[in-house]
Amino acid sequence: INPGAESGIDNWTVTEGYMESLQAYECNGVEPHSGDYYFAVGALCNSVSYAQTEQVVNISEYSECIDLGLSELNYGGYLSNWGGSDHPEIAVFFLNENNDDLGQGITLDTYNSTWTLLDHSIPIPPQTRKVKFILMGTRFSGEDNDCYFDDLSIKVWRHSDCINESLL
């Protein structure tokens, strides 16, 4: 929900530091990858050296396929920074219905100063009911934490053997 900052920071929980939804060049930032806004994690208008934010996504409607081992998670988005020094990262964690950790995907990251699409697919562990999608921004240079995110996504892919009327 709100993968491109078009609704401010609604549906995101800041667990450390700051997260901002910015328009093009606001607080000396950049142009969004698409739309009118993008996320700055670590922030530009108010800046800290490290920030983290998350969104927990319920995927329990796919539980039948997940528990049969017939589902994959594809996650990612567009990441960027200002001058190649600061470090935007995406991580995902698989949670059961009690929010116990069942595993995690690889961390996606870049030092590119242009919008770069990063994504990864991974089998979803059985008993997964939620995915915790985490954005992290670390400042290594300058005054601002220039870690930018836009057009984020989580997709559940089901094997064709698992698609039936009860899941459509």
C-alpha positions as CSV (number, residue, x, y, z in Angstrom):
1,I,0.0,0.0,0.0
2,N,1.4,3.4,-1.0
3,P,4.4,2.0,-2.9
4,G,5.4,5.3,-4.5
5,A,5.0,7.9,-1.7
6,E,2.0,9.4,-3.5
7,S,0.0,9.2,-0.2
8,G,2.7,10.7,2.0
9,I,4.1,8.1,4.3
10,D,0.7,6.5,5.0
11,N,0.9,2.7,5.7
12,W,4.6,2.9,6.6
13,T,5.9,2.6,10.1
14,V,9.1,4.5,10.9
15,T,11.1,2.3,13.4
16,E,14.2,4.5,13.5
17,G,15.0,8.0,12.2
18,Y,12.9,9.7,9.5
19,M,11.1,9.0,6.3
20,E,9.8,11.7,4.0
21,S,7.5,11.7,0.9
22,L,9.1,14.4,-1.3
23,Q,8.2,16.1,-4.5
24,A,10.8,16.8,-7.2
25,Y,13.7,18.8,-5.8
26,E,12.1,19.4,-2.5
27,C,14.8,20.0,0.2
28,N,17.4,19.8,-2.6
29,G,16.3,16.2,-3.5
30,V,15.8,14.6,-6.9
31,E,13.0,13.9,-9.4
32,P,10.8,10.9,-8.5
33,H,11.2,7.9,-10.7
34,S,7.5,8.2,-11.6
35,G,4.5,10.1,-10.2
36,D,4.8,13.2,-8.2
37,Y,6.6,11.9,-5.0
38,Y,9.3,9.5,-3.8
39,F,10.5,8.3,-0.4
40,A,13.6,9.6,1.3
41,V,14.6,7.2,4.1
42,G,17.0,9.0,6.5
43,A,15.4,12.1,5.0
44,L,16.5,15.4,3.5
45,C,14.4,18.0,5.3
46,N,15.2,16.3,8.7
47,S,18.3,14.1,8.4
48,V,19.8,11.3,10.5
49,S,22.7,9.0,9.7
50,Y,20.5,5.9,9.7
51,A,16.8,5.3,9.3
52,Q,14.5,2.3,8.9
53,T,10.8,2.0,8.0
54,E,8.6,-1.0,7.4
55,Q,5.3,-2.2,6.2
56,V,3.8,-5.6,7.0
57,V,1.8,-7.1,4.1
58,N,-0.8,-9.8,4.7
59,I,-0.5,-12.6,2.2
60,S,-2.6,-15.2,4.0
61,E,-5.1,-15.4,1.1
62,Y,-2.3,-17.4,-0.7
63,S,-1.8,-19.8,2.3
64,E,-2.9,-22.9,0.4
65,C,-0.3,-22.5,-2.3
66,I,2.4,-21.2,0.2
67,D,1.9,-24.3,2.5
68,L,2.3,-26.6,-0.5
69,G,5.6,-25.0,-1.4
70,L,4.1,-23.7,-4.7
71,S,4.6,-19.9,-4.3
72,E,7.4,-17.4,-4.7
73,L,7.7,-13.8,-3.6
74,N,9.1,-11.2,-6.0
75,Y,10.0,-7.9,-4.3
76,G,11.9,-4.8,-5.1
77,G,11.6,-1.3,-6.4
78,Y,13.6,1.6,-7.7
79,L,16.5,2.8,-5.5
80,S,18.9,5.8,-5.8
81,N,21.0,8.2,-3.9
82,W,22.5,11.7,-4.5
83,G,26.2,11.3,-5.2
84,G,27.0,7.6,-4.9
85,S,27.9,7.5,-1.2
86,D,24.7,6.9,0.8
87,H,23.2,3.4,0.9
88,P,19.5,2.6,0.3
89,E,18.5,-1.0,1.1
90,I,15.4,-3.2,0.9
91,A,14.9,-6.3,3.0
92,V,12.0,-8.8,3.4
93,F,11.2,-11.1,6.3
94,F,8.6,-13.9,6.2
95,L,6.3,-14.1,9.3
96,N,3.8,-16.7,10.4
97,E,0.4,-15.8,11.9
98,N,2.0,-15.1,15.3
99,N,4.6,-12.8,13.7
100,D,7.4,-15.4,14.3
101,D,10.3,-15.0,11.8
102,L,10.4,-17.8,9.3
103,G,13.3,-16.5,7.2
104,Q,14.3,-13.6,5.0
105,G,15.2,-12.8,1.4
106,I,18.4,-11.2,0.2
107,T,19.0,-7.6,0.9
108,L,18.7,-5.4,-2.2
109,D,20.9,-2.4,-2.3
110,T,22.8,0.1,-4.5
111,Y,25.2,3.0,-4.4
112,N,23.9,4.2,-7.8
113,S,23.0,7.9,-8.1
114,T,20.4,7.2,-10.8
115,W,17.2,5.3,-10.3
116,T,18.0,1.6,-10.5
117,L,15.4,-1.2,-10.6
118,L,16.3,-4.0,-8.1
119,D,14.2,-7.1,-7.6
120,H,14.5,-10.6,-6.4
121,S,12.4,-13.8,-6.3
122,I,12.5,-16.3,-3.5
123,P,10.4,-19.3,-2.5
124,I,7.9,-18.4,0.3
125,P,8.5,-20.6,3.4
126,P,5.4,-22.8,4.4
127,Q,3.3,-21.2,7.1
128,T,4.1,-17.7,6.0
129,R,1.1,-15.4,6.4
130,K,2.8,-12.0,6.3
131,V,5.8,-10.3,4.7
132,K,7.7,-7.5,6.5
133,F,9.0,-5.1,3.8
134,I,11.8,-3.0,5.3
135,L,13.5,0.1,3.8
136,M,16.8,1.2,5.2
137,G,18.9,4.3,4.6
138,T,22.5,4.9,5.7
139,R,24.4,8.1,5.3
140,F,28.1,7.8,4.6
141,S,28.8,11.3,3.3
142,G,27.5,14.8,3.5
143,E,24.8,16.4,5.7
144,D,21.8,14.6,4.2
145,N,20.8,11.0,4.2
146,D,20.2,10.7,0.5
147,C,18.6,7.3,0.3
148,Y,15.7,7.3,-2.2
149,F,13.0,4.8,-3.0
150,D,10.1,4.7,-5.5
151,D,7.7,2.3,-7.2
152,L,8.2,-0.5,-4.6
153,S,6.5,-3.9,-5.1
154,I,5.7,-7.2,-3.6
155,K,4.2,-9.9,-5.8
156,V,3.2,-13.4,-5.0
157,W,3.7,-15.9,-7.8
158,R,1.8,-19.2,-7.7
159,H,2.8,-22.3,-9.6
160,S,0.2,-23.2,-12.2
161,D,-0.6,-26.5,-10.3
162,C,-1.9,-24.4,-7.4
163,I,-4.2,-22.0,-9.1
164,N,-7.8,-23.0,-8.6
165,E,-11.2,-21.3,-8.2
166,S,-10.9,-21.0,-4.4
167,L,-7.8,-18.8,-4.8
168,L,-8.9,-16.5,-7.7
